[in-house]
Amino acid sequence: PPRASRPRLVPGSTSRGESRYLKAEALVRVLNNVDVRGASAWDVSRGRAIENRVGIDWRFDCWSIIAEYVNRHGDENEFRVSINLLGLGQVGTSARLGF
């Protein structure tokens, strides 16, 4: 059956200390080898989302595929795809989107 991890709220600040933010993360195992995850970072002082992420992890015996969409405040959006080879490391790419 699907299993969900407990959402976490993580207080933090940027490296410049300009904003205070909360981060919430969730992970749901939809199949034995497939996880769906999401995260959101919220700027408490400005009252807006800094970053939202949604991704899928698909695991096999000796490799996995990870796809993730990142939506950041200020139109710095990305789509990431990576292939992980057990014992060899990770190969991937990231593309910035103009929307």
LOVEXMI-427597 format. One line per field, with one value per residue: residue number from 1; x, y, z of N, C-alpha, C in turn; residue in three letters. Coordinates in steps of 0.02 Angstrom, whole numbers, plus 32768, in hexadecimal, padded with zeros to 4 digits. Example, Ala and Ser with C-alpha at 12.3 -4.5 7.8 and 13.67 -1.06 7.14 Angstrom:
<rs>
num c(1 / 2)
n_x c(8294 / 8282)
n_y c(7EE4 / 7F90)
n_z c(8186 / 8162)
ca_x c(8267 / 82AC)
ca_y c(7F1F / 7FCB)
ca_z c(8186 / 8165)
c_x c(8294 / 8285)
c_y c(7F5B / 8002)
c_z c(8186 / 818A)
residu c(Ala / Ser)
</rs>
This chain:
<rs>
num c(1 / 2 / 3 / 4 / 5 / 6 / 7 / 8 / 9 / 10 / 11 / 12 / 13 / 14 / 15 / 16 / 17 / 18 / 19 / 20 / 21 / 22 / 23 / 24 / 25 / 26 / 27 / 28 / 29 / 30 / 31 / 32 / 33 / 34 / 35 / 36 / 37 / 38 / 39 / 40 / 41 / 42 / 43 / 44 / 45 / 46 / 47 / 48 / 49 / 50 / 51 / 52 / 53 / 54 / 55 / 56 / 57 / 58 / 59 / 60 / 61 / 62 / 63 / 64 / 65 / 66 / 67 / 68 / 69 / 70 / 71 / 72 / 73 / 74 / 75 / 76 / 77 / 78 / 79 / 80 / 81 / 82 / 83 / 84 / 85 / 86 / 87 / 88 / 89 / 90 / 91 / 92 / 93 / 94 / 95 / 96 / 97 / 98 / 99)
n_x c(8029 / 8012 / 8084 / 809F / 8112 / 8131 / 8101 / 8175 / 81A1 / 8213 / 826A / 82C7 / 8347 / 8383 / 8428 / 8452 / 8405 / 8390 / 830B / 828D / 825D / 81EC / 81F0 / 819D / 8192 / 8165 / 8154 / 811B / 8106 / 80D4 / 80DA / 813A / 81B4 / 81A9 / 81A8 / 8153 / 816F / 816A / 8188 / 8187 / 81BC / 81A3 / 81A2 / 819B / 81A0 / 8183 / 8111 / 80FF / 8118 / 81B6 / 81F3 / 81BA / 81B1 / 819F / 81A9 / 81DC / 8218 / 825B / 8285 / 82F4 / 8344 / 83D3 / 83DF / 8397 / 8319 / 8300 / 828F / 826C / 8211 / 822D / 81F0 / 8211 / 8207 / 8207 / 8213 / 8274 / 8273 / 8288 / 82A7 / 82D8 / 8334 / 8376 / 83E3 / 840E / 8491 / 84AE / 8537 / 8588 / 8569 / 851B / 84C2 / 8486 / 8414 / 83E5 / 8369 / 8345 / 82AD / 8247 / 81D1)
n_y c(7FC4 / 8076 / 80E5 / 816D / 81EC / 824B / 82F2 / 837A / 840F / 848C / 8508 / 8597 / 8600 / 866F / 8675 / 86F6 / 8722 / 8769 / 8740 / 86E3 / 863E / 85B3 / 8506 / 8483 / 83D5 / 8341 / 8291 / 820D / 8164 / 8114 / 809E / 8007 / 8028 / 80AD / 8155 / 81EA / 8294 / 8332 / 83DF / 847B / 851F / 85A8 / 8655 / 86A4 / 8728 / 8776 / 873E / 86E1 / 865D / 8615 / 85AC / 851C / 846D / 83D6 / 832A / 8289 / 81EA / 815D / 80BF / 8037 / 7F93 / 7FAA / 802E / 80D5 / 814F / 81FB / 827F / 832A / 83BE / 8468 / 84F9 / 859D / 8639 / 86CB / 869F / 8638 / 85B0 / 84FD / 845F / 83C1 / 832E / 8294 / 8206 / 8183 / 8116 / 8086 / 807C / 80BE / 8145 / 81E4 / 8226 / 82B2 / 8337 / 83E3 / 845A / 8501 / 8554 / 85C6 / 85F5)
n_z c(8000 / 7FE6 / 8035 / 809E / 80C8 / 815E / 8158 / 815D / 81B2 / 81A0 / 81EC / 81B1 / 8168 / 80E8 / 809A / 80A7 / 810B / 80F6 / 80EE / 8143 / 8145 / 812F / 8111 / 80C4 / 80AC / 8053 / 8038 / 7FD8 / 7FC8 / 7F3F / 7EF8 / 7F0C / 7ED3 / 7EAF / 7EDB / 7F04 / 7F1B / 7F70 / 7F93 / 7FEA / 8001 / 8069 / 8077 / 8107 / 8137 / 80C6 / 8096 / 802A / 7FB1 / 7F9F / 7F5E / 7F07 / 7EF7 / 7E99 / 7E80 / 7E3B / 7E66 / 7E20 / 7E39 / 7E14 / 7E10 / 7E04 / 7DDD / 7DCF / 7DA7 / 7DB0 / 7DAF / 7DB5 / 7DD5 / 7DEE / 7E32 / 7E44 / 7E9C / 7E3C / 7DB9 / 7DA1 / 7D6E / 7D66 / 7D17 / 7D42 / 7D1C / 7D46 / 7D40 / 7DA2 / 7DC3 / 7E16 / 7E7D / 7E21 / 7E15 / 7DEA / 7D60 / 7D0B / 7CD7 / 7CD0 / 7CAD / 7C94 / 7C95 / 7C39 / 7C74)
ca_x c(8000 / 8038 / 809B / 80B2 / 813D / 8115 / 8117 / 81A2 / 81A8 / 8258 / 8276 / 8309 / 8353 / 83B1 / 846E / 8459 / 83DB / 835D / 82C7 / 8280 / 8231 / 81D9 / 81F2 / 8176 / 81A3 / 813E / 8168 / 80E9 / 8119 / 8098 / 80E8 / 8178 / 81EF / 8199 / 8197 / 8141 / 8181 / 815E / 81A2 / 8178 / 81DD / 8179 / 81C1 / 816B / 81A1 / 8165 / 80D1 / 80FC / 813E / 81F9 / 8202 / 8190 / 81CF / 817A / 81D4 / 81CF / 8253 / 8249 / 82C0 / 82FB / 8376 / 8416 / 83DD / 8359 / 830C / 82E0 / 8278 / 8255 / 8201 / 8239 / 81D2 / 822B / 81F0 / 8231 / 8217 / 82B0 / 8258 / 82B5 / 8293 / 8315 / 8330 / 83B6 / 83E7 / 843E / 84A9 / 84C6 / 857F / 85AC / 855B / 84DF / 84C7 / 8446 / 8412 / 83B5 / 8358 / 831E / 8273 / 8237 / 818D)
ca_y c(8000 / 80B4 / 80FB / 81B3 / 8203 / 8281 / 8334 / 839D / 8457 / 849C / 8550 / 85A8 / 8642 / 866F / 8680 / 873D / 8730 / 879A / 8728 / 86AA / 8613 / 8570 / 84D6 / 8446 / 83A1 / 8303 / 825B / 81D8 / 8128 / 80FF / 8059 / 7FF2 / 8048 / 80F1 / 8187 / 822D / 82C2 / 8379 / 840C / 84C1 / 854E / 85E2 / 868F / 86BA / 8771 / 8796 / 871E / 86C4 / 8620 / 861F / 8574 / 84E0 / 8435 / 8398 / 82FB / 8241 / 81BF / 811B / 8096 / 7FF3 / 7F6D / 7FC8 / 8073 / 80FA / 818D / 822F / 82B9 / 835C / 8402 / 849A / 853A / 85CE / 867E / 86F2 / 867B / 860F / 856C / 84CA / 8419 / 8399 / 82E7 / 8274 / 81BD / 816D / 80D2 / 806C / 8070 / 80E7 / 818C / 8203 / 824D / 82D5 / 8378 / 8412 / 848D / 8539 / 8562 / 860D / 8605)
ca_z c(8000 / 7FE6 / 8076 / 809C / 80FF / 8185 / 8140 / 818B / 81AE / 81B3 / 81EB / 8199 / 814D / 80AF / 80AE / 80B8 / 8145 / 80E4 / 80F5 / 816E / 811F / 8145 / 80DA / 80CF / 807C / 8059 / 800C / 7FD6 / 7FA2 / 7F1C / 7EE8 / 7F2E / 7EB5 / 7E98 / 7F0D / 7EEE / 7F51 / 7F66 / 7FC8 / 7FE1 / 802F / 806F / 8096 / 813A / 813D / 808B / 8089 / 7FE7 / 7FA5 / 7F83 / 7F32 / 7F0A / 7ED3 / 7E93 / 7E5C / 7E3E / 7E68 / 7E07 / 7E48 / 7DFA / 7E36 / 7E05 / 7DC5 / 7DDB / 7D81 / 7DD8 / 7D8A / 7DE5 / 7DBD / 7E22 / 7E23 / 7E73 / 7E95 / 7E0E / 7D79 / 7D9B / 7D6F / 7D4C / 7D14 / 7D4A / 7D11 / 7D53 / 7D42 / 7DD5 / 7DB9 / 7E55 / 7E80 / 7DF1 / 7E1E / 7DD0 / 7D22 / 7D05 / 7CB6 / 7CEB / 7C7C / 7CAE / 7C6B / 7C36 / 7C8A)
c_x c(802B / 8049 / 80B4 / 80E1 / 811B / 812E / 8142 / 819F / 81EC / 8261 / 82BD / 830E / 8383 / 83F7 / 847A / 842E / 83A3 / 8316 / 82C6 / 824F / 8224 / 81DA / 81CA / 8187 / 8176 / 8157 / 8133 / 8103 / 80DA / 809D / 8128 / 81B6 / 81E1 / 8185 / 8185 / 814E / 8172 / 8179 / 818F / 819D / 81B6 / 819E / 818E / 8167 / 8180 / 8122 / 80CA / 8127 / 8181 / 8206 / 81D0 / 81B1 / 819F / 81A6 / 81BE / 8212 / 823C / 8286 / 82BB / 8332 / 83B9 / 8418 / 839A / 8355 / 82E9 / 82CD / 825B / 8248 / 8208 / 821D / 81E9 / 820C / 8220 / 823E / 8259 / 829B / 8289 / 8291 / 82D3 / 8305 / 8374 / 83AE / 841E / 8450 / 84C9 / 8511 / 85A8 / 85A1 / 851D / 84EF / 8485 / 844D / 83DD / 83A8 / 8330 / 82E8 / 8261 / 81F0 / 8187)
c_y c(803E / 80C9 / 8143 / 81C2 / 823C / 82C4 / 8356 / 83E8 / 8469 / 84E8 / 855E / 85F0 / 863D / 867D / 86C9 / 8750 / 8760 / 8781 / 86ED / 867E / 85D1 / 8543 / 8499 / 8414 / 8364 / 82D1 / 8224 / 819F / 810D / 80B6 / 8046 / 8016 / 808F / 811D / 81C8 / 825C / 8309 / 83A1 / 8453 / 84E9 / 858F / 8619 / 86AD / 8706 / 8794 / 8777 / 8702 / 8686 / 8632 / 85E9 / 853B / 84AB / 83FB / 8369 / 82B4 / 821D / 8179 / 80EF / 8050 / 7FD0 / 7F91 / 800F / 8093 / 8137 / 81BD / 8269 / 82EA / 839F / 8431 / 84DC / 856B / 8612 / 86A4 / 86CE / 8657 / 85C5 / 853B / 8487 / 83F1 / 8350 / 82CA / 8228 / 81AB / 8124 / 80BB / 805D / 809B / 8132 / 81A3 / 822A / 8271 / 8316 / 83A2 / 8447 / 84C3 / 854A / 85AB / 861D / 85FC)
c_z c(8000 / 802D / 8070 / 80D6 / 8123 / 8168 / 8175 / 817E / 81C9 / 81B2 / 81D2 / 8183 / 8112 / 80C7 / 80C1 / 80F4 / 8136 / 80EF / 8126 / 8148 / 8143 / 8108 / 80EF / 8099 / 8089 / 8026 / 8011 / 7FAB / 7F82 / 7F05 / 7F0D / 7F12 / 7E9B / 7ED3 / 7EEA / 7F28 / 7F3E / 7FA0 / 7FB6 / 8015 / 802E / 8095 / 80C7 / 813D / 8103 / 8078 / 8043 / 7FE2 / 7F86 / 7F4E / 7F3D / 7EDE / 7ED1 / 7E6A / 7E64 / 7E3C / 7E54 / 7E0C / 7E2A / 7E22 / 7E3A / 7DE9 / 7DD6 / 7DAF / 7DB0 / 7DAB / 7DBD / 7DC2 / 7DF8 / 7E0A / 7E59 / 7E66 / 7E68 / 7DCC / 7D6E / 7D9E / 7D4F / 7D46 / 7D14 / 7D3E / 7D20 / 7D53 / 7D72 / 7DC8 / 7DF9 / 7E52 / 7E50 / 7DFA / 7DFB / 7D91 / 7D1B / 7CE0 / 7CD7 / 7CB7 / 7C9E / 7C7B / 7C6E / 7C49 / 7CD4)
residu c(Pro / Pro / Arg / Ala / Ser / Arg / Pro / Arg / Leu / Val / Pro / Gly / Ser / Thr / Ser / Arg / Gly / Glu / Ser / Arg / Tyr / Leu / Lys / Ala / Glu / Ala / Leu / Val / Arg / Val / Leu / Asn / Asn / Val / Asp / Val / Arg / Gly / Ala / Ser / Ala / Trp / Asp / Val / Ser / Arg / Gly / Arg / Ala / Ile / Glu / Asn / Arg / Val / Gly / Ile / Asp / Trp / Arg / Phe / Asp / Cys / Trp / Ser / Ile / Ile / Ala / Glu / Tyr / Val / Asn / Arg / His / Gly / Asp / Glu / Asn / Glu / Phe / Arg / Val / Ser / Ile / Asn / Leu / Leu / Gly / Leu / Gly / Gln / Val / Gly / Thr / Ser / Ala / Arg / Leu / Gly / Phe)
</rs>
